[in-house]
Amino acid sequence: MSGELLHSKGEEGARRAKHWLDATTRANARWVNPNPTAIPKLTFDWVDGSPFSFDLGGLLIGGQFDGQEFLVESKFYETPGHQGSMYVEYLAKCYRAYKTRPDRCDNFMWITWHPFSLTKWAKLCTTSEVKSAVITHHEKSLGCVDSNDAAELVDEESCKEVADRLWLILLSKRQEELVISKKHLGWIRDRETTEED
């Protein structure tokens, strides 16, 4: 797949993920890359200072998550692709983001349209997977050259915190059709605004 096509699919995935999240009425996906106001909200740094960013983010609404922030990586894939290796890097990014700005990292969401890593699907949001990902990407996430040193340097408590904040969301085109309309979403948001006054 060409870089241009990958970029186009990435934008489409972010747009669809935002639409689905907003349509749950429990999320307000305010920040979408590469919108200039979103970039500082979604960008973090590896240990060496090189930046990485999430695709979108915003605030959760109501219930136990009210007011919490979320950061999303969306993968609009129709086949597994290389999601397994990308997910490992994503976990390392979540760890690094949490270590640098825990106040901004209430929830990490991976939204995809195709399952991946099926032999370990049930373990993808565990502390051990986060730790393994950090060790795999030790140079960027921990700033050490040797993977043996990485195993000593990784903060297990932070790995657990990241694991507890992970959401793995599998969407389908049909599922996307079964959401609230923009018109009805507008009514709900309007009602929430007027009730707060």
Residue pairs with C-beta under 8 A, 6 or more apart in sequence:
1 9
9 76
9 77
10 55
10 74
10 76
12 76
13 55
13 74
13 75
13 76
13 111
13 113
14 32
14 33
14 55
14 56
14 72
14 74
15 32
16 74
16 76
16 171
16 176
17 29
17 55
17 56
17 72
17 74
17 111
17 171
18 29
18 32
18 56
19 176
19 179
20 111
20 171
20 175
20 176
20 179
21 27
21 29
21 56
21 58
21 72
22 28
22 29
22 185
23 179
23 180
23 185
24 179
25 61
25 62
25 180
25 185
25 188
26 60
26 61
26 62
26 63
26 65
27 58
27 59
27 60
27 61
27 70
28 58
28 59
28 60
28 61
29 56
29 57
29 58
29 72
30 38
30 41
30 57
30 58
30 59
31 37
31 38
31 41
31 42
31 56
31 57
31 58
32 38
32 55
32 56
33 39
33 42
33 53
33 54
33 55
33 56
38 56
38 57
39 53
41 57
41 104
42 53
42 54
42 55
42 56
42 57
42 71
43 51
43 52
43 53
44 51
44 52
44 53
44 93
44 96
44 97
44 100
44 101
45 51
45 52
45 96
45 100
46 52
46 96
46 140
46 141
47 96
47 139
47 140
47 141
47 142
47 143
48 139
48 140
48 143
50 140
52 93
52 96
54 71
54 72
54 73
54 93
54 97
55 72
55 73
55 74
56 71
56 72
56 74
57 69
57 70
57 71
57 72
58 69
58 70
59 67
59 68
59 69
59 70
60 66
60 67
60 68
60 69
60 70
60 106
60 107
61 192
65 106
65 107
68 106
68 107
69 104
69 105
69 106
69 107
70 106
70 107
70 108
70 109
70 167
71 94
71 97
71 104
71 105
71 107
71 108
71 109
72 109
72 110
72 111
73 90
73 93
73 109
73 110
73 111
74 111
74 112
75 81
75 83
75 86
75 110
75 111
75 112
75 113
75 114
76 112
76 113
77 83
77 112
77 113
77 114
77 116
78 113
78 114
79 114
80 114
80 115
80 116
81 114
81 116
83 112
83 114
83 116
83 117
84 116
84 117
87 110
87 116
87 117
87 124
88 132
88 133
88 136
88 137
89 133
89 137
90 110
90 133
91 129
91 130
91 133
91 134
91 162
91 166
92 133
92 134
92 136
92 137
92 140
92 141
94 105
94 108
94 130
94 162
94 165
94 166
95 130
95 133
95 134
95 141
95 158
95 159
95 162
96 140
96 141
97 104
97 105
97 108
98 105
98 158
98 161
98 162
98 165
99 155
99 158
102 161
105 162
105 165
106 165
107 165
107 167
108 162
108 165
108 166
108 167
109 166
109 167
109 169
110 166
110 167
110 168
110 169
111 169
111 171
112 169
112 170
112 171
113 170
113 171
113 172
113 173
114 170
115 121
115 170
117 124
120 129
123 129
124 166
124 168
125 163
125 166
125 167
125 168
126 163
127 156
127 159
127 160
127 163
129 163
130 159
130 160
130 162
130 163
130 166
131 154
131 156
131 159
134 141
134 142
134 150
134 154
134 159
135 147
135 150
135 151
135 154
138 144
138 145
138 146
138 147
138 149
138 150
138 153
138 154
139 145
142 149
142 150
142 153
142 154
144 150
144 153
180 188
